[in-house]
């Protein structure tokens, strides 16, 4: 129910940068994974590897997928893996 956020794009797994990352963004990720929502939008799950796929993610919180949220575009970022985001999700009512 918690961990670093990684997304699959064009045959590769990559991470999401923490610029602008908040609970609305985390709620979209948790919903995508089948959870009820997010308890926290964390930055504490360690460094990923490979590409940083999204940066400056800005979700309303109701999108079906993180890729439907506003962002800089794929693989456009000014980040390092020390800025990779994570989420803590919850199940239930």
C-alpha positions in Angstrom: 0.0 0.0 0.0 3.0 2.3 -0.1 6.1 2.8 -2.2 7.9 4.8 -4.9 5.8 5.7 -7.9 7.0 4.2 -11.2 5.3 4.3 -14.5 5.7 2.4 -17.7 6.2 4.5 -20.9 7.5 3.3 -24.3 8.8 0.0 -23.0 10.6 1.4 -20.0 9.8 1.9 -16.3 10.7 5.3 -14.8 10.0 7.6 -12.0 8.1 10.8 -11.3 9.7 13.9 -9.9 8.5 15.6 -6.8 8.1 19.1 -8.3 4.5 20.1 -7.5 3.7 16.6 -6.1 0.8 16.7 -3.7 -2.1 14.6 -2.2 -4.3 15.1 -5.3 -1.6 13.5 -7.5 -1.1 10.7 -4.9 -4.9 10.1 -4.9 -4.8 9.5 -8.7 -2.0 6.9 -8.3 -3.7 5.1 -5.4 -7.0 5.0 -7.4 -5.1 3.6 -10.4 -3.8 0.8 -8.1 -7.3 0.0 -6.8 -7.1 1.7 -3.5 -9.6 4.1 -2.0 -7.2 7.0 -1.8 -3.9 8.4 -0.5 -2.9 9.0 3.1 0.3 10.8 2.1 2.2 12.0 -0.9 5.6 10.9 0.1 9.2 11.5 -1.0 10.8 8.9 1.2 10.9 5.7 -0.7 14.4 6.0 -2.1 16.0 6.7 -5.5 14.7 5.0 -8.6 16.8 4.1 -11.7 16.4 4.7 -15.4 14.4 7.6 -16.8 12.5 10.2 -14.9 9.4 10.1 -17.0 7.1 12.8 -15.5 7.8 16.2 -13.7 5.5 19.0 -12.5 2.5 16.7 -12.3 -0.6 18.6 -11.5 -3.8 16.5 -11.0 -7.3 17.7 -10.1 -7.5 14.3 -8.2 -10.3 12.9 -10.4 -8.3 11.7 -13.4 -8.3 8.0 -14.3 -4.6 8.0 -14.9 -1.6 10.0 -13.9 -0.8 10.6 -17.6 -4.1 12.5 -17.9 -2.9 15.1 -15.4 -1.0 18.1 -16.5 2.8 17.6 -16.7 5.8 18.8 -18.6 5.6 16.0 -21.1 7.3 12.7 -21.1 11.0 12.6 -20.2 11.1 16.4 -19.8 12.4 17.2 -16.3 14.9 19.1 -14.2 15.2 16.5 -11.5 17.5 13.9 -10.0 16.4 10.5 -8.6 16.8 12.0 -5.1 13.5 13.7 -6.0 11.5 10.6 -6.9 8.0 10.5 -5.4 6.1 7.9 -3.5 2.6 7.4 -2.0 0.9 5.8 1.0 -2.5 4.5 0.0 -5.4 3.2 2.0 -8.3 0.8 1.4 -11.8 1.1 2.9 -14.5 3.6 3.2 
